[in-house]
Amino acid sequence: MNVQPRSSLMHRYLDPASSLGEIMFGLVMTLTFTLGAGIIIDEEGREGIRELLIAIIGCNIAWGVIDAAMYLVGQLFDRGRKRRMGASVRSAPDEAAATAIVEGELDTWFDDVMTVPERQALYKRVAAIVRDKPGAHGFITKADLMGAFTSFWLVVIASAPAAIPFLVMDDAHLALRVSNGILLALLFVTGFSWAKYTLGKPWIVGFSFLAVGLGLVALAIALGG
């Protein structure tokens, strides 16, 4: 099995699915603004562009903060769940009861790759290790904060390419078309790049991401988002 290295900041603190979700969210949110921005430009000109850029950046910053906070909540929840399991194992009356608790938590992970005797031996060993160790703390760690920061900047940075054409082009309508083109290309590149973590064909996954992204934007606009 080919395991991708997690050397970059993005993948050091977030798994590929989480980082993919943050980037997709940022791109879709930005496209929701830019695909419907033609009317604003027609009515308000350069002032409308400035307001559009402020709205795009402000919205993604706000959602970046929300996603960062939700990441921390999720980490604390997962850690609390593990602490609860550990406390249950340590307070179990005997080895069999402790093993049964571990089995209830982990069995769905291994039922397709290990035989029943192999799984039982593993759960027994895990229960013994947990019973011999003190309970872990439930505080926020540096890694948690870095993961939250990564969630934040992935959402925010996804909106940055949309602003560049408006800063370097005088023709607002042309800048808008270029901006939308860049964002659509990034949707494809995101799908193409993340396909390496699956068995999907990069080109097919890239175009699928592009289609799904456009569908989500259309839905958001139709619902007034």
Z-matrix of the N, CA and C atoms (Angstrom, degrees):
N
C 1 1.466
C 2 1.516 1 109.60
N 3 1.309 2 116.85 1 131.52
C 4 1.459 3 121.73 2 -179.12
C 5 1.518 4 110.40 3 -88.51
N 6 1.324 5 116.97 4 110.35
C 7 1.455 6 121.67 5 -179.64
C 8 1.510 7 108.99 6 -98.39
N 9 1.328 8 116.90 7 123.80
C 10 1.449 9 120.83 8 -178.29
C 11 1.522 10 109.92 9 -74.79
N 12 1.330 11 118.85 10 136.84
C 13 1.452 12 121.10 11 177.66
C 14 1.517 13 110.70 12 -67.46
N 15 1.338 14 116.10 13 150.17
C 16 1.450 15 120.97 14 -179.61
C 17 1.525 16 108.66 15 -115.18
N 18 1.329 17 115.55 16 61.46
C 19 1.452 18 120.80 17 -175.04
C 20 1.519 19 112.60 18 -88.14
N 21 1.333 20 117.99 19 -29.45
C 22 1.451 21 120.10 20 -178.65
C 23 1.514 22 110.20 21 -74.87
N 24 1.340 23 115.06 22 160.62
C 25 1.465 24 119.64 23 177.68
C 26 1.513 25 110.41 24 -58.74
N 27 1.337 26 116.77 25 -40.02
C 28 1.454 27 121.03 26 -176.94
C 29 1.518 28 111.96 27 -58.77
N 30 1.326 29 117.23 28 -44.53
C 31 1.453 30 120.61 29 -175.61
C 32 1.525 31 113.18 30 -98.79
N 33 1.321 32 116.96 31 -3.38
C 34 1.454 33 119.38 32 176.57
C 35 1.524 34 110.89 33 -75.00
N 36 1.332 35 116.03 34 -33.70
C 37 1.462 36 120.18 35 -175.31
C 38 1.521 37 113.63 36 -114.50
N 39 1.334 38 118.05 37 -14.24
C 40 1.453 39 121.86 38 176.95
C 41 1.519 40 109.42 39 -125.00
N 42 1.314 41 116.68 40 142.95
C 43 1.452 42 119.37 41 173.97
C 44 1.527 43 108.61 42 -74.31
N 45 1.338 44 118.09 43 160.35
C 46 1.463 45 120.52 44 -176.14
C 47 1.524 46 114.27 45 -55.15
N 48 1.331 47 118.12 46 -37.56
C 49 1.464 48 120.29 47 -179.59
C 50 1.527 49 111.09 48 -64.88
N 51 1.340 50 116.74 49 -40.08
C 52 1.466 51 120.25 50 -179.77
C 53 1.519 52 111.72 51 -68.67
N 54 1.333 53 116.96 52 -44.98
C 55 1.463 54 119.44 53 179.67
C 56 1.519 55 110.77 54 -65.46
N 57 1.339 56 117.29 55 -37.66
C 58 1.457 57 120.88 56 176.67
C 59 1.526 58 110.54 57 -60.67
N 60 1.328 59 116.25 58 -44.66
C 61 1.454 60 120.36 59 -179.40
C 62 1.515 61 112.46 60 -61.65
N 63 1.333 62 117.16 61 -40.25
C 64 1.467 63 120.60 62 -179.88
C 65 1.528 64 110.97 63 -65.06
N 66 1.330 65 117.04 64 -44.90
C 67 1.466 66 120.51 65 -179.59
C 68 1.525 67 110.69 66 -65.57
N 69 1.328 68 116.81 67 -45.29
C 70 1.459 69 120.02 68 178.82
C 71 1.522 70 111.01 69 -59.64
N 72 1.314 71 116.80 70 -41.78
C 73 1.459 72 120.44 71 -179.71
C 74 1.522 73 110.70 72 -62.45
N 75 1.333 74 116.49 73 -45.54
C 76 1.460 75 120.02 74 179.57
C 77 1.517 76 112.14 75 -61.89
N 78 1.336 77 117.07 76 -41.90
C 79 1.464 78 120.57 77 -179.83
C 80 1.526 79 111.65 78 -66.98
N 81 1.326 80 116.53 79 -44.45
C 82 1.460 81 120.09 80 -178.92
C 83 1.533 82 110.84 81 -65.55
N 84 1.332 83 116.96 82 -41.55
C 85 1.460 84 120.51 83 177.89
C 86 1.525 85 110.66 84 -60.00
N 87 1.321 86 116.81 85 -43.76
C 88 1.463 87 120.85 86 -178.70
C 89 1.520 88 111.22 87 -67.49
N 90 1.329 89 116.73 88 -42.23
C 91 1.465 90 119.99 89 177.92
C 92 1.522 91 111.52 90 -62.82
N 93 1.325 92 116.88 91 -33.38
C 94 1.458 93 120.06 92 177.85
C 95 1.524 94 110.96 93 -58.44
N 96 1.336 95 116.09 94 -36.12
C 97 1.464 96 120.46 95 176.92
C 98 1.528 97 111.21 96 -75.51
N 99 1.333 98 116.76 97 -51.14
C 100 1.470 99 119.70 98 -168.35
C 101 1.519 100 113.44 99 -73.28
N 102 1.337 101 118.59 100 -32.31
C 103 1.460 102 119.66 101 -178.72
C 104 1.526 103 112.02 102 -68.65
N 105 1.304 104 116.42 103 -22.36
C 106 1.458 105 119.12 104 178.13
C 107 1.512 106 113.40 105 -108.47
N 108 1.344 107 117.11 106 19.65
C 109 1.467 108 120.80 107 -172.69
C 110 1.516 109 113.92 108 -89.69
N 111 1.330 110 118.03 109 -7.58
C 112 1.459 111 119.74 110 -177.62
C 113 1.519 112 112.69 111 -58.22
N 114 1.326 113 117.15 112 -40.70
C 115 1.470 114 121.01 113 -179.13
C 116 1.525 115 110.37 114 -63.77
N 117 1.330 116 116.48 115 -40.30
C 118 1.463 117 120.32 116 -179.87
C 119 1.519 118 110.28 117 -62.84
N 120 1.323 119 116.63 118 -43.11
C 121 1.464 120 120.79 119 -179.11
C 122 1.530 121 110.49 120 -65.70
N 123 1.345 122 117.21 121 -40.92
C 124 1.464 123 120.67 122 179.38
C 125 1.524 124 111.35 123 -62.49
N 126 1.327 125 116.47 124 -38.45
C 127 1.458 126 120.12 125 -173.53
C 128 1.523 127 112.73 126 -86.00
N 129 1.332 128 117.64 127 -33.37
C 130 1.460 129 119.69 128 -171.23
C 131 1.520 130 114.66 129 -121.73
N 132 1.309 131 118.69 130 -4.18
C 133 1.449 132 121.07 131 175.36
C 134 1.516 133 113.37 132 61.25
N 135 1.357 134 115.26 133 -138.54
C 136 1.466 135 120.28 134 -176.62
C 137 1.523 136 111.73 135 -61.91
N 138 1.316 137 117.05 136 -34.07
C 139 1.465 138 119.63 137 178.18
C 140 1.531 139 109.95 138 -64.48
N 141 1.319 140 115.52 139 -36.21
C 142 1.463 141 119.07 140 176.70
C 143 1.515 142 111.77 141 -65.10
N 144 1.332 143 116.82 142 -36.26
C 145 1.464 144 120.54 143 177.39
C 146 1.523 145 110.54 144 -63.47
N 147 1.332 146 115.06 145 -44.60
C 148 1.469 147 118.58 146 179.76
C 149 1.523 148 110.82 147 -60.50
N 150 1.338 149 116.16 148 -44.01
C 151 1.460 150 119.81 149 178.93
C 152 1.529 151 111.67 150 -64.84
N 153 1.344 152 115.14 151 -36.58
C 154 1.466 153 119.27 152 178.20
C 155 1.523 154 110.94 153 -63.74
N 156 1.324 155 117.33 154 -45.54
C 157 1.463 156 121.05 155 179.84
C 158 1.520 157 111.00 156 -62.58
N 159 1.333 158 116.17 157 -42.35
C 160 1.467 159 119.78 158 178.66
C 161 1.529 160 110.16 159 -62.63
N 162 1.328 161 116.53 160 -41.47
C 163 1.461 162 120.38 161 -179.67
C 164 1.524 163 111.69 162 -64.85
N 165 1.340 164 116.16 163 -44.04
C 166 1.467 165 120.30 164 -179.69
C 167 1.524 166 110.84 165 -61.27
N 168 1.325 167 115.06 166 -52.64
C 169 1.463 168 119.60 167 -176.54
C 170 1.530 169 110.87 168 -65.95
N 171 1.339 170 116.15 169 -43.26
C 172 1.465 171 119.72 170 -179.35
C 173 1.510 172 112.30 171 -63.07
N 174 1.344 173 116.62 172 -42.07
C 175 1.459 174 120.27 173 -179.47
C 176 1.524 175 111.27 174 -64.31
N 177 1.332 176 116.34 175 -44.44
C 178 1.461 177 118.90 176 -178.82
C 179 1.521 178 112.39 177 -70.48
N 180 1.336 179 117.67 178 -32.47
C 181 1.465 180 119.65 179 174.31
C 182 1.524 181 109.98 180 -64.16
N 183 1.337 182 115.73 181 -44.77
C 184 1.467 183 119.45 182 179.68
C 185 1.522 184 111.32 183 -60.65
N 186 1.340 185 116.02 184 -45.81
C 187 1.459 186 118.62 185 -179.72
C 188 1.525 187 111.56 186 -71.56
N 189 1.333 188 117.01 187 -28.79
C 190 1.457 189 119.34 188 174.35
C 191 1.518 190 111.34 189 -63.09
N 192 1.334 191 116.05 190 -42.38
C 193 1.470 192 120.46 191 177.41
C 194 1.530 193 110.33 192 -63.74
N 195 1.333 194 116.05 193 -42.75
C 196 1.473 195 119.86 194 179.65
C 197 1.528 196 110.57 195 -62.99
N 198 1.326 197 116.65 196 -44.90
C 199 1.468 198 120.00 197 179.60
C 200 1.523 199 111.38 198 -63.70
N 201 1.342 200 116.85 199 -38.61
C 202 1.463 201 120.27 200 177.80
C 203 1.526 202 110.62 201 -62.21
N 204 1.335 203 115.73 202 -43.95
C 205 1.465 204 119.57 203 178.86
C 206 1.523 205 111.21 204 -64.33
N 207 1.334 206 117.04 205 -41.34
C 208 1.459 207 120.44 206 179.19
C 209 1.527 208 111.38 207 -66.43
N 210 1.332 209 116.95 208 -33.08
C 211 1.462 210 119.85 209 176.19
C 212 1.526 211 110.08 210 -62.28
N 213 1.338 212 116.73 211 -45.55
C 214 1.462 213 120.45 212 179.05
C 215 1.524 214 110.80 213 -62.46
N 216 1.330 215 116.85 214 -41.69
C 217 1.467 216 120.00 215 178.04
C 218 1.524 217 110.22 216 -61.01
N 219 1.334 218 116.38 217 -43.24
C 220 1.459 219 120.20 218 179.30
C 221 1.516 220 112.75 219 -63.15
N 222 1.346 221 116.74 220 -40.39
C 223 1.463 222 120.05 221 178.50
C 224 1.521 223 110.95 222 -64.40
N 225 1.331 224 116.57 223 -44.03
C 226 1.464 225 120.16 224 179.48
C 227 1.526 226 110.74 225 -64.86
N 228 1.334 227 116.72 226 -37.60
C 229 1.463 228 119.79 227 178.35
C 230 1.526 229 110.78 228 -64.59
N 231 1.337 230 116.83 229 -47.54
C 232 1.468 231 119.95 230 -179.83
C 233 1.523 232 110.94 231 -61.45
N 234 1.347 233 115.81 232 -41.95
C 235 1.458 234 118.87 233 179.97
C 236 1.531 235 110.74 234 -66.35
N 237 1.323 236 115.65 235 -39.12
C 238 1.460 237 118.86 236 178.04
C 239 1.519 238 111.79 237 -64.91
N 240 1.321 239 116.26 238 -36.92
C 241 1.464 240 120.24 239 178.19
C 242 1.523 241 110.84 240 -65.02
N 243 1.334 242 116.24 241 -40.87
C 244 1.468 243 119.59 242 177.93
C 245 1.532 244 110.77 243 -66.84
N 246 1.326 245 116.98 244 -38.95
C 247 1.466 246 119.80 245 178.38
C 248 1.526 247 110.92 246 -64.27
N 249 1.352 248 115.40 247 -38.68
C 250 1.462 249 118.65 248 177.79
C 251 1.522 250 110.93 249 -63.14
N 252 1.347 251 116.39 250 -43.49
C 253 1.454 252 119.65 251 178.02
C 254 1.527 253 110.43 252 -62.42
N 255 1.352 254 116.04 253 -43.21
C 256 1.464 255 119.22 254 179.34
C 257 1.509 256 112.27 255 -61.49
N 258 1.332 257 116.58 256 -41.91
C 259 1.464 258 119.84 257 178.80
C 260 1.523 259 110.94 258 -64.27
N 261 1.339 260 116.51 259 -38.56
C 262 1.462 261 120.05 260 178.86
C 263 1.527 262 111.32 261 -65.29
N 264 1.333 263 115.72 262 -41.28
C 265 1.467 264 119.78 263 179.43
C 266 1.528 265 110.49 264 -64.83
N 267 1.323 266 116.61 265 -44.66
C 268 1.464 267 119.83 266 -178.31
C 269 1.534 268 112.84 267 -67.27
N 270 1.328 269 116.76 268 -28.26
C 271 1.464 270 119.71 269 -179.33
C 272 1.525 271 112.90 270 -93.84
N 273 1.337 272 116.89 271 0.91
C 274 1.461 273 120.31 272 179.48
C 275 1.530 274 109.80 273 -63.32
N 276 1.337 275 117.45 274 143.79
C 277 1.468 276 120.09 275 -176.11
C 278 1.528 277 114.81 276 -68.08
N 279 1.319 278 117.30 277 -25.70
C 280 1.457 279 119.50 278 -178.71
C 281 1.520 280 109.89 279 -154.55
N 282 1.323 281 114.96 280 177.02
C 283 1.464 282 120.91 281 -176.92
C 284 1.522 283 112.05 282 -63.65
N 285 1.317 284 117.02 283 -39.59
C 286 1.462 285 120.71 284 -178.61
C 287 1.532 286 110.86 285 -63.00
N 288 1.324 287 116.66 286 -41.85
C 289 1.461 288 120.17 287 179.92
C 290 1.523 289 110.78 288 -67.16
N 291 1.332 290 116.16 289 -39.39
C 292 1.467 291 120.13 290 178.67
C 293 1.525 292 110.57 291 -64.72
N 294 1.335 293 116.10 292 -41.48
C 295 1.470 294 120.48 293 178.96
C 296 1.525 295 111.07 294 -64.32
N 297 1.319 296 116.61 295 -37.67
C 298 1.467 297 120.74 296 179.71
C 299 1.532 298 110.78 297 -64.80
N 300 1.322 299 117.56 298 -36.40
C 301 1.466 300 120.79 299 178.10
C 302 1.528 301 110.45 300 -64.71
N 303 1.325 302 116.14 301 -45.29
C 304 1.464 303 120.49 302 178.13
C 305 1.520 304 110.17 303 -62.87
N 306 1.313 305 117.20 304 -41.57
C 307 1.466 306 121.16 305 179.08
C 308 1.531 307 110.73 306 -59.51
N 309 1.330 308 116.35 307 -43.18
C 310 1.457 309 119.67 308 179.61
C 311 1.516 310 113.34 309 -61.56
N 312 1.333 311 116.86 310 -29.98
C 313 1.462 312 120.81 311 -179.50
C 314 1.525 313 112.96 312 -84.53
N 315 1.327 314 117.10 313 -33.24
C 316 1.467 315 120.00 314 -168.26
C 317 1.518 316 114.97 315 -112.83
N 318 1.306 317 119.76 316 -10.55
C 319 1.455 318 120.39 317 -167.73
C 320 1.521 319 112.86 318 -62.30
N 321 1.326 320 117.92 319 -35.46
C 322 1.462 321 119.22 320 -178.51
C 323 1.528 322 112.47 321 -67.41
N 324 1.342 323 116.46 322 -19.64
C 325 1.459 324 119.87 323 179.85
C 326 1.526 325 112.34 324 -75.67
N 327 1.324 326 116.88 325 -27.90
C 328 1.466 327 119.86 326 -169.66
C 329 1.525 328 114.04 327 -120.27
N 330 1.334 329 118.28 328 1.05
C 331 1.464 330 118.16 329 -173.18
C 332 1.521 331 113.24 330 -67.96
N 333 1.340 332 117.34 331 -19.76
C 334 1.462 333 119.46 332 179.80
C 335 1.527 334 113.58 333 -95.96
N 336 1.327 335 117.77 334 -8.72
C 337 1.467 336 119.49 335 -173.69
C 338 1.528 337 113.32 336 -121.84
N 339 1.331 338 117.64 337 -7.42
C 340 1.468 339 120.59 338 -178.67
C 341 1.520 340 109.35 339 -136.22
N 342 1.323 341 115.36 340 149.56
C 343 1.458 342 120.10 341 176.05
C 344 1.525 343 109.06 342 -75.28
N 345 1.331 344 115.82 343 166.10
C 346 1.470 345 120.28 344 -179.80
C 347 1.528 346 111.70 345 -59.21
N 348 1.347 347 120.16 346 -47.30
C 349 1.473 348 119.07 347 177.93
C 350 1.527 349 112.96 348 -60.61
N 351 1.336 350 116.68 349 -38.52
C 352 1.462 351 119.99 350 178.77
C 353 1.524 352 110.98 351 -64.34
N 354 1.343 353 116.15 352 -42.37
C 355 1.454 354 119.48 353 179.65
C 356 1.525 355 111.00 354 -65.91
N 357 1.309 356 116.99 355 -42.02
C 358 1.464 357 120.07 356 -179.77
C 359 1.525 358 111.55 357 -63.09
N 360 1.327 359 116.75 358 -38.83
C 361 1.464 360 120.24 359 177.61
C 362 1.523 361 110.70 360 -65.26
N 363 1.341 362 115.97 361 -40.50
C 364 1.461 363 120.05 362 178.30
C 365 1.525 364 111.07 363 -64.24
N 366 1.340 365 117.56 364 -46.60
C 367 1.465 366 120.73 365 -178.18
C 368 1.525 367 111.27 366 -63.89
N 369 1.319 368 115.97 367 -37.00
C 370 1.462 369 120.42 368 178.41
C 371 1.516 370 110.66 369 -63.94
N 372 1.328 371 115.93 370 -41.10
C 373 1.466 372 120.95 371 179.64
C 374 1.526 373 110.78 372 -67.80
N 375 1.326 374 116.59 373 -43.21
C 376 1.469 375 120.16 374 178.41
C 377 1.521 376 110.53 375 -62.09
N 378 1.317 377 117.06 376 -43.98
C 379 1.470 378 120.73 377 179.63
C 380 1.522 379 111.07 378 -60.64
N 381 1.347 380 116.47 379 -40.32
C 382 1.463 381 119.95 380 179.69
C 383 1.521 382 110.92 381 -64.93
N 384 1.336 383 117.40 382 -40.63
C 385 1.465 384 120.64 383 179.93
C 386 1.528 385 110.52 384 -66.35
N 387 1.330 386 116.44 385 -43.95
C 388 1.467 387 120.26 386 -179.17
C 389 1.526 388 110.89 387 -63.58
N 390 1.338 389 117.11 388 -40.90
C 391 1.469 390 120.75 389 -178.42
C 392 1.520 391 111.87 390 -65.55
N 393 1.331 392 117.15 391 -26.30
C 394 1.461 393 121.15 392 -178.08
C 395 1.524 394 113.37 393 -88.55
N 396 1.346 395 117.30 394 -7.86
C 397 1.449 396 120.31 395 -177.18
C 398 1.520 397 111.20 396 -109.34
N 399 1.339 398 116.44 397 146.84
C 400 1.472 399 118.70 398 175.22
C 401 1.522 400 110.35 399 -71.59
N 402 1.317 401 116.21 400 161.03
C 403 1.459 402 120.61 401 179.54
C 404 1.523 403 111.59 402 -66.62
N 405 1.328 404 116.42 403 142.59
C 406 1.460 405 121.52 404 179.14
C 407 1.526 406 110.13 405 -80.60
N 408 1.327 407 115.64 406 158.27
C 409 1.471 408 119.75 407 178.17
C 410 1.521 409 110.20 408 -76.56
N 411 1.325 410 115.73 409 164.06
C 412 1.454 411 120.28 410 -179.12
C 413 1.511 412 113.14 411 -114.17
N 414 1.330 413 117.26 412 25.32
C 415 1.459 414 120.35 413 -176.69
C 416 1.529 415 111.76 414 -82.50
N 417 1.328 416 115.04 415 161.57
C 418 1.457 417 120.99 416 173.41
C 419 1.527 418 109.03 417 -72.65
N 420 1.320 419 116.77 418 133.34
C 421 1.462 420 121.82 419 -178.07
C 422 1.528 421 110.58 420 -104.74
N 423 1.329 422 114.69 421 171.95
C 424 1.465 423 119.87 422 176.15
C 425 1.522 424 110.55 423 -60.34
N 426 1.325 425 116.59 424 -40.82
C 427 1.466 426 120.20 425 179.13
C 428 1.526 427 111.10 426 -62.05
N 429 1.329 428 117.09 427 -37.05
C 430 1.464 429 120.42 428 176.49
C 431 1.523 430 110.74 429 -61.86
N 432 1.326 431 116.25 430 -45.92
C 433 1.466 432 120.57 431 -179.85
C 434 1.519 433 111.58 432 -64.18
N 435 1.338 434 116.63 433 -38.99
C 436 1.460 435 119.78 434 178.46
C 437 1.530 436 110.80 435 -67.64
N 438 1.329 437 116.49 436 -36.93
C 439 1.456 438 119.74 437 176.39
C 440 1.524 439 111.33 438 -64.78
N 441 1.338 440 116.20 439 -40.41
C 442 1.466 441 120.12 440 177.61
C 443 1.519 442 110.71 441 -64.71
N 444 1.342 443 116.35 442 -41.84
C 445 1.460 444 119.98 443 178.25
C 446 1.522 445 111.04 444 -63.22
N 447 1.327 446 116.43 445 -40.01
C 448 1.457 447 120.52 446 178.54
C 449 1.525 448 110.78 447 -63.33
N 450 1.331 449 117.15 448 -42.21
C 451 1.464 450 120.72 449 176.25
C 452 1.521 451 110.75 450 -58.59
N 453 1.332 452 115.89 451 -41.97
C 454 1.463 453 121.17 452 -179.14
C 455 1.524 454 111.39 453 -63.28
N 456 1.330 455 116.83 454 -53.02
C 457 1.463 456 117.87 455 -172.53
C 458 1.522 457 112.60 456 -72.51
N 459 1.336 458 118.14 457 -25.20
C 460 1.461 459 118.86 458 176.32
C 461 1.527 460 111.24 459 -65.59
N 462 1.332 461 116.59 460 -41.96
C 463 1.461 462 119.87 461 177.83
C 464 1.520 463 110.62 462 -65.91
N 465 1.340 464 116.80 463 -44.03
C 466 1.464 465 120.93 464 -176.18
C 467 1.524 466 111.58 465 -68.91
N 468 1.337 467 116.21 466 -44.36
C 469 1.468 468 119.34 467 -175.30
C 470 1.527 469 111.52 468 -67.72
N 471 1.335 470 117.08 469 -23.07
C 472 1.453 471 119.48 470 178.29
C 473 1.523 472 111.88 471 -65.09
N 474 1.331 473 116.55 472 -24.21
C 475 1.466 474 119.43 473 -179.62
C 476 1.529 475 112.36 474 -86.83
N 477 1.318 476 118.54 475 -16.17
C 478 1.465 477 121.38 476 -174.11
C 479 1.531 478 113.48 477 -61.21
N 480 1.353 479 119.91 478 -45.05
C 481 1.469 480 118.52 479 -178.84
C 482 1.523 481 113.61 480 -59.92
N 483 1.330 482 117.29 481 -27.33
C 484 1.463 483 119.94 482 -178.96
C 485 1.517 484 112.02 483 -67.03
N 486 1.326 485 117.15 484 -25.97
C 487 1.462 486 121.05 485 -176.33
C 488 1.530 487 112.54 486 -83.59
N 489 1.318 488 117.52 487 -25.05
C 490 1.466 489 120.59 488 -172.21
C 491 1.527 490 113.28 489 -59.09
N 492 1.347 491 120.78 490 -48.13
C 493 1.469 492 119.28 491 -179.29
C 494 1.528 493 113.07 492 -58.14
N 495 1.318 494 118.20 493 -35.78
C 496 1.460 495 121.17 494 -179.21
C 497 1.533 496 111.76 495 -69.35
N 498 1.331 497 115.80 496 -23.66
C 499 1.465 498 119.95 497 -178.95
C 500 1.519 499 112.57 498 -85.48
N 501 1.331 500 117.64 499 -21.83
C 502 1.473 501 120.03 500 -174.34
C 503 1.523 502 113.41 501 -115.30
N 504 1.336 503 118.48 502 -7.37
C 505 1.464 504 121.26 503 -178.63
C 506 1.521 505 110.57 504 -116.35
N 507 1.313 506 116.18 505 141.06
C 508 1.462 507 120.97 506 177.79
C 509 1.522 508 112.37 507 -84.41
N 510 1.322 509 116.47 508 -30.90
C 511 1.462 510 120.89 509 179.94
C 512 1.534 511 108.71 510 -80.08
N 513 1.329 512 116.20 511 108.99
C 514 1.458 513 120.57 512 -174.03
C 515 1.522 514 112.37 513 -65.14
N 516 1.341 515 116.75 514 -39.17
C 517 1.463 516 119.00 515 -179.15
C 518 1.521 517 111.06 516 -68.54
N 519 1.320 518 116.86 517 -39.79
C 520 1.459 519 119.48 518 176.42
C 521 1.526 520 110.80 519 -64.48
N 522 1.326 521 116.71 520 -41.59
C 523 1.460 522 120.93 521 178.18
C 524 1.526 523 110.99 522 -60.77
N 525 1.337 524 115.73 523 -38.54
C 526 1.460 525 119.69 524 179.21
C 527 1.526 526 111.12 525 -65.54
N 528 1.328 527 116.13 526 -43.18
C 529 1.470 528 119.03 527 179.12
C 530 1.527 529 111.26 528 -65.05
N 531 1.333 530 116.62 529 -40.85
C 532 1.468 531 120.01 530 178.04
C 533 1.525 532 110.09 531 -64.92
N 534 1.332 533 116.16 532 -41.10
C 535 1.466 534 120.36 533 179.67
C 536 1.524 535 110.91 534 -60.68
N 537 1.332 536 116.15 535 -46.47
C 538 1.464 537 119.20 536 178.40
C 539 1.525 538 111.51 537 -63.41
N 540 1.339 539 116.09 538 -39.41
C 541 1.460 540 119.48 539 177.91
C 542 1.524 541 112.27 540 -61.52
N 543 1.333 542 116.27 541 -41.36
C 544 1.469 543 120.35 542 178.67
C 545 1.520 544 110.45 543 -62.58
N 546 1.326 545 116.89 544 -44.98
C 547 1.467 546 120.42 545 -178.04
C 548 1.527 547 111.21 546 -65.58
N 549 1.318 548 117.21 547 -40.52
C 550 1.464 549 119.90 548 177.49
C 551 1.526 550 110.92 549 -65.63
N 552 1.326 551 116.42 550 -39.17
C 553 1.463 552 119.89 551 176.85
C 554 1.527 553 110.63 552 -63.39
N 555 1.335 554 116.90 553 -38.17
C 556 1.461 555 120.24 554 179.24
C 557 1.522 556 111.78 555 -67.14
N 558 1.333 557 117.16 556 -33.72
C 559 1.461 558 119.39 557 174.21
C 560 1.522 559 110.36 558 -60.81
N 561 1.329 560 115.99 559 -44.61
C 562 1.465 561 119.81 560 178.64
C 563 1.528 562 110.56 561 -63.75
N 564 1.344 563 117.39 562 -46.46
C 565 1.464 564 121.61 563 -178.29
C 566 1.526 565 110.46 564 -61.78
N 567 1.323 566 116.57 565 -38.34
C 568 1.461 567 120.09 566 179.05
C 569 1.523 568 110.68 567 -61.64
N 570 1.327 569 116.59 568 -48.69
C 571 1.459 570 119.84 569 177.93
C 572 1.515 571 112.12 570 -63.27
N 573 1.329 572 116.74 571 -42.31
C 574 1.462 573 121.46 572 179.48
C 575 1.529 574 110.76 573 -60.20
N 576 1.335 575 116.37 574 -44.48
C 577 1.467 576 121.08 575 -176.89
C 578 1.516 577 112.13 576 -70.49
N 579 1.331 578 116.65 577 -41.63
C 580 1.470 579 118.95 578 -176.17
C 581 1.513 580 112.62 579 -77.61
N 582 1.336 581 117.82 580 -10.15
C 583 1.465 582 120.28 581 178.14
C 584 1.520 583 111.37 582 -62.61
N 585 1.345 584 117.51 583 -23.53
C 586 1.461 585 120.49 584 -178.59
C 587 1.523 586 112.19 585 -64.96
N 588 1.339 587 117.24 586 -18.18
C 589 1.460 588 120.28 587 178.68
C 590 1.523 589 111.93 588 -86.98
N 591 1.322 590 116.88 589 -2.01
C 592 1.460 591 121.84 590 -179.34
C 593 1.525 592 108.98 591 -129.13
N 594 1.324 593 116.34 592 -172.61
C 595 1.461 594 121.69 593 175.52
C 596 1.527 595 111.37 594 -96.55
N 597 1.335 596 116.68 595 7.07
C 598 1.458 597 120.58 596 -178.98
C 599 1.521 598 112.34 597 -72.28
N 600 1.321 599 115.85 598 153.52
C 601 1.464 600 121.58 599 176.08
C 602 1.527 601 108.52 600 -79.41
N 603 1.340 602 118.31 601 126.46
C 604 1.465 603 121.28 602 -173.64
C 605 1.522 604 114.82 603 -52.10
N 606 1.346 605 117.72 604 -43.89
C 607 1.467 606 119.57 605 -177.83
C 608 1.521 607 111.01 606 -65.80
N 609 1.322 608 116.70 607 -42.09
C 610 1.462 609 120.25 608 -179.94
C 611 1.522 610 110.48 609 -66.46
N 612 1.337 611 116.36 610 -43.68
C 613 1.466 612 119.87 611 179.33
C 614 1.523 613 110.53 612 -64.22
N 615 1.343 614 116.78 613 -40.24
C 616 1.455 615 120.32 614 179.39
C 617 1.518 616 112.11 615 -59.79
N 618 1.343 617 116.82 616 -48.68
C 619 1.464 618 119.99 617 179.35
C 620 1.532 619 111.32 618 -68.33
N 621 1.322 620 116.95 619 -30.26
C 622 1.465 621 119.70 620 176.88
C 623 1.531 622 110.62 621 -66.52
N 624 1.330 623 116.33 622 -42.28
C 625 1.457 624 120.08 623 176.96
C 626 1.531 625 110.37 624 -61.84
N 627 1.317 626 115.68 625 -41.09
C 628 1.457 627 120.07 626 179.05
C 629 1.531 628 110.49 627 -61.10
N 630 1.326 629 116.91 628 -45.62
C 631 1.462 630 120.87 629 -179.52
C 632 1.526 631 111.67 630 -66.00
N 633 1.335 632 116.16 631 -44.33
C 634 1.463 633 119.73 632 179.55
C 635 1.526 634 110.84 633 -64.24
N 636 1.341 635 116.36 634 -41.89
C 637 1.458 636 119.69 635 178.96
C 638 1.513 637 111.90 636 -60.26
N 639 1.335 638 116.75 637 -45.02
C 640 1.466 639 120.43 638 178.26
C 641 1.531 640 110.90 639 -63.62
N 642 1.336 641 116.29 640 -37.90
C 643 1.462 642 119.38 641 178.28
C 644 1.523 643 112.10 642 -64.43
N 645 1.340 644 116.50 643 -41.88
C 646 1.460 645 120.44 644 178.65
C 647 1.522 646 111.14 645 -65.31
N 648 1.331 647 116.88 646 -39.91
C 649 1.462 648 120.27 647 178.06
C 650 1.523 649 110.38 648 -63.89
N 651 1.331 650 116.86 649 -45.41
C 652 1.465 651 120.80 650 179.35
C 653 1.530 652 110.97 651 -59.86
N 654 1.322 653 115.97 652 -40.63
C 655 1.454 654 120.43 653 178.79
C 656 1.528 655 111.17 654 -65.46
N 657 1.338 656 115.75 655 -43.62
C 658 1.456 657 120.03 656 -179.90
C 659 1.526 658 111.47 657 -62.52
N 660 1.337 659 116.58 658 -42.69
C 661 1.462 660 120.59 659 179.76
C 662 1.533 661 110.30 660 -66.73
N 663 1.337 662 116.91 661 -41.13
C 664 1.452 663 120.83 662 -179.80
C 665 1.523 664 112.06 663 -63.56
N 666 1.328 665 116.21 664 -32.24
C 667 1.461 666 120.79 665 -179.44
C 668 1.524 667 112.51 666 -89.02
N 669 1.336 668 115.83 667 2.99
C 670 1.458 669 119.71 668 177.37
C 671 1.506 670 113.96 669 89.82
N 672 1.348 671 117.84 670 13.30
C 673 1.460 672 121.04 671 -178.86
C 674 1.503 673 112.78 672 -80.94
